């Protein structure tokens, strides 16, 4: 241990707070070629003012009362809670009420960086010589990882949340298995100076790191790209004139951005590792950045070295045009975070405050995505006219296609489902499941009456649409059907089951990352009012859950994939991810699968094949026992799901993580394995490991580009 004075003598970076982002722009706007030595003048500030665009974001809250620097900030997945790291504590705030709700004790130094699991239940902080995790609901300390010899400067979950990476001022980067054993599994060695920031690529295969000694102004900064599998160095880029302070990948994973003590923000090509451009409108070291307005705008924070220049700058990534530039704090900005809905920016500072800012003006002034809005002359300042996205359907062998099209193609519809219309369909679905194939002729006639064109191939469909609903009732052909959709870059919703096996489920997500195209899959039961209320924490911490649904079997699919998926999805919506093992009891008429979660909770799924079962279940919460309920929308059982699908098609943000979706299918696969082994307890990690190996081999054979 050492004194507080000694601790604060180290350079504070906080959580770099990047969302994934990418940039490209023009010389006149402060975005210039990386080999230009002279710092560009931020001419775009005047340009933005001429167009009447916002010069400052609207401040909505200021959190004060900190006794020391605020060094990190992060929203939970709901956006309702904000965490702020400071000296020897993390403060938890209610965003709506703007009030402090809890304080977590950090045993050693500043909470320099924060990371929150996808289900919002685990908060992890990096501090002096350690990493500590808490349960966000009970505030119980879960574990501490030790090994670093200095401050932990940044932490990052891998996309599937199986690994945690950490960087330190001791010059090391460590990889941790945060499952049951919580052991260090690897190290990345190659930095010559402190490592100040890290980030996983969207596909989880590459790690980027930023390094440099901020106390040695003559030493250049380093940006390194690493192969995660074997921790080998891929590219080492020495472009910053001073220490690099952070890195994050673009949403599509094709570019990388870094901030630096030299005041610039650099942009790199991932394939070659070569610098492309840099943004140069800041006058002080850049410390943090987030990606907002559906990827059209970057907000960067800066400060340090001298008084003033503690700025927040929002700039358009295509043109470099600056939408907002102002000093939001009295001292250096240490960290930024954006709320999950993209509407609120959180900032942290050495001035001992954190603040919230509305991003509404930025979203309004950002140029629309070309897939959503009609193209207009760039010189035209009139509001852009939004057009409907053209949706295509693959597979007309499920009643979902009629229900979905009735809503999306209605003459009058609520705002939440506006902006998407079904225009074409490729009818072929299951090749051999009679209950599916016999429906196709009738559904073709019904959907044609809703002004939907029938096409004879998936390529023909893709020529006519912007987004895709993959509705084939049979999960087995989904991988083959979705590959051309992903390759074409069309956002796709895949109806349940996502595939006919866990192997294909993994392969679909890996293909999505390969082609840099977002996708998601879900049962409609995830979005019932009762399940979502429990998920949001309305009734406090979830202590357990019993879910049930019909569970008819289809011999071509794993038992729960065909219909039990509805009840299993309900179970995971309430419990969240984190299931460790499954055991199953089965009879001709019923199934009972019991999952044991890593934190000791138990959740069960009851599959019903006899009598009247329906959908629903019981949740055991901190505030008592609550019924989950079934479908509750007066506008049909699929309406709430369609709201999420429309949001996804418009904005590209998925409502359920890949990790949780795959855990659902691993749970069902493990339940089948338990049945084969007479009710034995099966580890999800074991079935996932086997399926991942099979998926990798399968994709290598299927993807040649």
N, C-alpha and C positions, 0 to 999 in steps of 0.2 A: 504494500500500500504506500501511497505518497500523499503529500498535502494537496489541498484544493488548488493552491497557487501553482504547484507543479503541474497539475492536471490541465489547467486552462492555458498553460503555455504552449500546448500543442495546437496546431492549426485546426480550426473547426470547419468541417464540411457539411455535417448533418447528412440527412438523407438527400441524395441528389434529386429525388422526387420526379424523375422522368416518367412520363408515359412514353410508349414507343412513338417515334416520330421520324420524319424524313424531310429534307429541304432541298430546294433548288431555286435559284432566282437570278436577279439581274444586278449588274454593276451599279446602276444608279440607285438601287434600293439598299445597298450595303451588303449584298451577296456577291462575292467576287471570286475569281479563280484563286485556287489555293497557293499558287506560286507568286502572287502579287504581294510585294513586301509592304507597301504603304497602306496604312490603315484607312479604309474608305470613310468618307463623310456620310452620315445618316440622312441623305437627302430626302428619303421617303417620309420623314417626319413632317416636313412641310407639305408634301404631296397629300398625305392623309388629312391634314388640317384643311386644305383647300376643298376636299370633297366632303367636308363636314362630318368626318368620322370621329369616333370617340377618342379623346386625348387622355382619358383616364377611366379605369374601371370603377364601378360603383362599389364602395365598401359597405358590406352588410353586417359585419360584426368585427369587434376587436377584443381579443382575449388578453387581459393584462394580469397583473398579480404575480408574475413569475419573479423569482428572486435572482435568476441568472439567465444566461442566454437560452433562447429556444433554438434547438439544433436539428430537429427533425419533425416531420408532420405527415400524417396519413389518415385517409378516410377508411371506414369499414365498408364492406361491399354494399350495404344498404344506403350509404351516404348520410345516415342519420347520426352517426357518431364520428367525432374527430379525435385523434390521438396526437399529442404534442410531446416531444421529448425535450428534456432540459437536464440540469445537473442533478444526478441521483434520483430522478423521478420521471414518470410519464403521466401526464394528465389526460383524463378522458372527459370529453365535452359533449353535451347534448346540442347538436347543431341548431335545431329548431328553437329550443328554449334559450340557447346561448349561455348555458350554465355548466359549471363543473359538476361532474357526477361521480368521479372516482380519481384516486391518485395511486399509482403503482410505484413501489419502491425499487429503485435501481441501486444495486449494492456497490457499484464501483464506477464513478465518473459520470460523464454525460451520456445520455442515450443519443448516440450520434446518428443512428439510422433505424428505421422501422419497416417491418413487413407484416402483412396480415394475410392469413390463409383465405382461399376462395370462399369457404363457408363462413368466414367472419368470426370463427370461434377461437382462433389462435393468433395471438400477437407476439411477434418476435422482435427483440431490440438488440442492437450491437452497442457495446460499451467498452470500458477499459478492460482489456485482456479477457473478454468473455461475451457470450451470446446467451440471452435469457428468453424463455417463452412463458407466456401466461395464458390461461383460459379467460377470454374476454367477458364471459358471463359471470363466472364465480370469482375472477381475479386471483385464482389460485396459481402459484408458480408451478409450471409443469416440468421444466428441466433447464439446465445450464450447460452450455458447451464451452470448454476451455481449451487453450492451446496457443492462441495468439499472444505475442509478447508486448504488444502495444494496443492502442485504440483500434477497435473494429470500426472501419470507416463506412462500410456499405455491406448490405446483405441482400440476397435475391433468391426467391423460390424458382426452381425449374418449372416450366409450364405445366408438367404433370404433378408438381409438388412432391415428388419422391426425393428430391435433393434440395439442399440449401447451400448456396455459395456465400463465402464471406471474404472480405478483403481487409487488410490492416496496414497501419503505418509501419509495421515491422517488415513490410515488403513482400508479404506472402498472400496467397489466395488459397483457401481451403475449401474442399467439397465435403459435405456432411450427409450421411443418411439419417433423415429425421424420423424414420420409422421406429420400431420398437428398440433397436439396438443403439441408435443415435451415436454412430461412430464416424470418425473422419475416414473418408473413402479415397481421397486423392488430394494432390497439391499441384498448383500451376506455378512453375518456377521459371523466371526470366526477367522480372522487373529488377532494375538496379536501384530503385528508390521507393518511398512509400507508395502503396496502392490506395488510391482515393475513391475509386468507384468501380462497380462491376454491373454487368447485365447479361442475361440469357437471351439468345435469339428466339424468335417466336416458335421455331421448331425444336428448341432445346438442345440442338447439336453443337452450337457454338457459344462460347463465352467471350465477352469483350471486357477489357479492363483499362482503367486510366491511371497513370502513375506520374510521380514527380515530387520533388522536394520543394515546398513553397518557401522555405527559408533560404534557398540558394537560387537567386534570381538569374544567374547565368546558366543554369542547367535547364535543358529542354525537357518538355513533357513527353510521355510515352503513351501510345495507345496500342494495345496488343489484342489480337484475335487468337482464340485457343479452340482446339478440338476437345469437346467435353469428354468423349468416350475414353481417350487415352491421355488427356491433359497435355497434349503436344502443342507447341507454338505454331500457328499458321502464318500470321503476319505481324511484324513489329513496325509500327509507324511512328517516326519521330518528326512531327510536323509543328507542334506547338512550341513557341519560343520559351514558354515557362510551363510549370507543372500543369498537367491535365487533371481536372477536378471531377469529371464524371463522364459516363458513356451510357447511351441507350440505343436500341435498334429501332428502325422504322417498322411500322405495322406489318409491312409485307416482308420484312427481313432482308431487303436488298441493299439497304444503306444503314450507316451508323453515324451518330452525331456525338460530338464531345464538347464539353465546356472546359475553360482553362483560365489560369491566372494571367494569361496574356491578353485577356478581354474578348477573345474571339469565340465563335461557335463553329467548329469544323464539321464537314460532311464528307463521308468516305463511301466508296464502292466496296461492298462486302466481298465480291468474287475476287477482285484484284488486290484489295487492301490499299488502294491508292486514294489520296485526297482529291475531292472534286471541287468543292466551294467552301467559303466560310462567310458567316454573317458577322459584320463588324461594326454594328451601331452602338455597342456598349462602350463606356469610357472607363469602367472598372472591371476587375476580374469577374468572369461569368461563373456562377456557382450551381445553377439548377435550371431545369426546363421541363415543361409539360406540353403535351400535344392536345389541342382542343378543337372545337368547332368541326367535328367529324373529320379531322385530319387536315384541315385547311389552314390552321393558324398554330403557331408556336408561341408560348409565353416563356420568356427567359428572365432569370433573376441575376442580380449582380451586386457588387459592393466590396469594400476592403481597400487596403493600402493607404487611402487618403479619405478625407471627409467628402461627403456627397457621392453621387453616382450610385446610390443604393436603389437601383431602378428595377422596374418591371416593364418589359417591352413585349408587346403582342404584335407579331409580324406575320404577314401572309406568306405561306411557303412557296406558292407559285410565282408571285411577283416580287416578294421582298417588301411589299408595301407595309408600313407600320400603322397599325390601328390604334395602339395605345402606348404611351411612353410617359412614365411618371415615377416619382419616388414614393413608394408605399410604406416605407419604414425609415426610421431615423438612423439606422445603421445597417450593416450588411445583411442582405437576404441570404439565409442559409439553406432553405429548402422550400419546395413547392409541391403541391399535390392537387389533383383535380377530382371532383366528386364523380361517382360512377355514372350519373346522368349527364355529365359534362356541363352542368350549369353553374358550378361554383368552384372558384379557385381558392385554395388555402395557402398561406404564406407564413414562414417562420423567420425570425430575425434575431440578431445579436442585441437589438434594442429591447429585449426581454418581453416581446409581444408576439402574438400570432394573429392573423387576420383572415377574414373571408371576403371575397370579392365576387360580384355577379359577372358572369361571362355572357349574359344575354346580348349585350351590345356587340360583342365579338362575333357571336353566332349569327347575328343579323347582318353584319357587314361582310362576313366571309363570302367569297364566291361559291355558288352551289356546285356540288359534284355533278359532273357531266352526265352521270347515269340517272340523276334525279331531276335536273332542271334543263330547260331548253337553252341551247347555246345562243348567246346574243353578242352583239358587238361589244368588245371590251371597253370602248369609250362611252357606252351608254350607261348612264347612272340610274336608270329606272329600275325598280325592283324586278328581279328575275321571275319569270312565270314558271311555276312548278308544274311539271307534267306527271301523268300517271305512269308508274312502272308497269311494264308488260310482263305478266307472269305466265309461265308455261307449266303444264302438269305432265309428269311421266307416270303412267300407270292409271288405268281407269277400272280397277278391280276392287275398290273399297268405297263405301258410302261417304267417306270423308271428302271425296272430290266433289260430290254434289253439294254437300253442306258448306264446304269452303267457298265454292264458286257462287252459291246463292248469296253469301254475305259480301264477297269481294266485288261482284258484278251487279249488286243492287242499284237501282236508280237513285235511291236516297239511302245514305248510310252515315253513321256517326263519324266524327272527325278521326277517332282513334283507329279506324280501319280504312280511311281514305288514302288514296295515293297508289293503290295497287289494283290491277284488274287482270283477270285471267283471259288470255287471248288465244291460246293454242294448247293442244293436248296430244300426246303420243299415247295411244290406248294400251299397248301391250304391257301386261303385268306378269303375274305368275305363269310359268310354263306348264305346271301340272297340278296345282291345287284346285280341285273342282269348285270348291266354295268361292274361289276368286274368279276363275276363268269364266264361269257361267254368268257372272254379273256384267262383263264387259259390254256386250251388245246393247243391253238396256241403258247402261250409263253413257254410252256414246250418244244415243238418241237424246237423253235428257240434257247432256251438257251442250250439245249442238243448239238446243233451243235457247241457251243462255249466251248465244253469240260467240261460241268458242270454236275455232277452226281445228279440225282433226288432221294431223300430219302423219307421215308414214315412217319417220325415223327420228332419233334423238338429234342428229346433226341438223335436220330440217327444222326441228323445234327451236334449237339454239339460235338459228338465224332470225327468228321472229320475236324473241323475248329478251328481257333484261335480267329476270330472276326466275328461279325454278322451285316448284314443289314436287319432290320425289315421293309419290304416293303409292307405288307398287306395294300391295299388301304383303307379298312374299319378300322377306328380307334377304334371301339368298342372291338375287340378281343385283342388289343395290350397289355393290362395289363396282361392278362392270358398268352399270347405268350411270353412276355419278362421275366416273373418271372424265368423260368428255365435257361434262358440265363444269367441273373444277378447272380443267385445262382451258376452257373458254373464259374463265374468270367470272362466272355467273354465281352470285350468292344463292345458296340452296338450303332449304329446309327439308330434312329427311324424316318422314313420318315413321312412327314406331312399327316394327323394331328397326333400329338403324341398320342392322345387317342380320344375316342368318347365323352368325357365329361371333365370338369375341375376337377372333383373329381378324375377320373382315371389318369389325367395328374399329379396331385399332388402325387397320390399313386405310380406312376411309379418312380418318383424321390425319394420318401421316401424308396421304395424298393431298389433302387440303392445304397442309403446310408446304408441301412440295410445289404446288401450283399457286401458293399464296392467295387462296380463296377461302373466305370464311364460310362456316356451315354450323348448323346445330340440329339436334334431334331431341324430341321430348314427347311424352304422353300428355294428353290434355289434362290429365288429373293433377299434374304439377301446379296448374294455375287456378285451382278452385280457391274460393275465398277463404275457406277454413285452413287449407294447407299453407297458403301464403301468409295468413295471419300468424300461424305458428312459426313459420320460417322467419318472419320479421322480428320475432322476439316479443310480440304483444303479450304473451302469457309467461314471459320469463324463460329461463334456461330449460331446454328440453332434456329430460332425464331418461326418457324411453318412449317407445312407440310400438303399437300393434296395428298393422295395416292389413286390409283384406280387399280382395277383388275376385271376380270370376277368373277361372284359370283353365279354360278349355285347352286341350293339347293338340298339337299338329306334329305329326311324326317327322316332318322334314326339318323341324327347328328344335333347339334346346327347349325344355319344357316350359319355362317361364317367359321365353321370348315372344311367344305368340299372343298370349292374352294376360298372363301374369305380370307382364311389364307394367300394367296400369297400377297394380297394388305396390309393386316394388318401387316404382317412381314416386308414389305417395310416401312410402317409407323414407326414402332418401330426401325428399323435399322437406320433411319434418326433421329428420335426424341430421342431415348434412352428410358430407363425405367423412371418411375416417374409419370405415369398417375394416376390421382386421381378419375375421374368420367367419365361416358359415357352417352350420350343420343342418340337416334336413330329415324330417320324418314324412313319409308319404303312404297314402292308401289309394284305392281306386277312385275315391270321391274327393279326397282332400290332400292338401300339402301344408306343411308348417316348416318354414325356413327361419332359423334363428341366427341373427348376426350379432357378433360381439364387437363393439367399437373399441378403438385403441385407448379411449379414456375410461373404459370400464362400463359404458352404457350398453344396454341390450335393446335391440329392435327386432321385431318379428314380422313376417309376411305369411298370411293364411290364404292359400289358394283354394277356391271353392268350385267344385264341379257337380254338386248335387244340392237341390233346394234353391231357395232365393237368397243370394248373398249380397249382391250389390257392391258398391264401392264405398270406401271410407276407412274408419279406424279410430283408435283412441291414442291420444298423446298424454304422456305423464310429464307435467311441467312444474316449475317452481311455484306456480300459483294454483296448482291443483290439476285434476284430470279434465281433459278437454276432448270433445268429439271432433274429429276432423271434418266430417261431412262429405257429401258427394257433389256432383254437378249442381251448381246453384244459379247459373246465369239464365235469366228469362229470355235471352236471345240465342239460346241453344248451347249444347254441351261443349262446343269447340270455340265459342266466341272469345273467351279469355286467352286461349292459345293463339288465335288469329291476331289478336292485338299485339302479342309479342312477335309473331312472325312478320307482321307489317313493320313494326319498329326495326326489326333486324334487316329487312329488305331495304329500308330507307337509310339506316345509319350504319349497318355492318356490325353492331355490337351484339354479341350473343347473350341470351338471358341465363344460360347455364354453362358452366365451364366444361371443357373437354375432360378434365380430370374426374369430375363428378359423374358425367355421362358414362365414361369407361368403367368407373367403379360400380355403377349400377349393373352393367353387363357382366363384369367380373363376379359380382355377387350371384347373379343368376347362373353363370357358368360353374361357379364353385358349388352352388346348390345341386346342380346336376352331378358333379363329381362326388359330392357327399352321398347322393342317392346310390351311385355306382359302388361306393365303398361302404354301404350299409349304415349310413347316418354319421360317418366320421366327420370330425371338424376339419374343414379345409381352409387353408390360408389364401386370401385373395392375391397376395403377392406371388404365390406359386403359380396360380393359373395365369396371372398377368405376364409373368416372365416367359412362360411357354408360348403364350399367344403372341407376344411381341416378336419373338424369334421367328415364328411362323409368318407373321405379317410382313416383316422385313424381307423374308425370302420371296413371298408372294408378290410384293410390290416391285422387287427387282426384275421379276419376270414380266410384269404387266406394264411398267413405265419405262419407256426407252428414251424419252426426251429429257 
